[in-house]
């Protein structure tokens, strides 16, 4: 879990819908095996940064292959956050075809 967050989302929450209150913070952690880290998850971004704002954190030091983000529910509304995983390079040991991770966030 990230610092000062109410919950952490990850691969198992893909496709889910979550409700937050203004001011709530949450984190997202997505990872690939270290041997596949050349083609990791893209930065995790909200569609509407007015509803969910990224929170910079100097406290996060990530291991190779991990993509993370901390967000604050900035205003009421609904938005999605997503990230994508491209198909792996020829050097990857095992890797599925490209993937997309998305969740819907309601702030009320």
Secondary structure, 3 states (H helix, E strand, C coil): CCCCCCEEECHHHCCCEEEECCCCEEEEEEECCHHHHHHCECCCEECCCCCEEECCCCCCCCCCCEEEEEEEECCCEEEEEEEEECCCCCCCCCCCCCEEEEEEEEEC
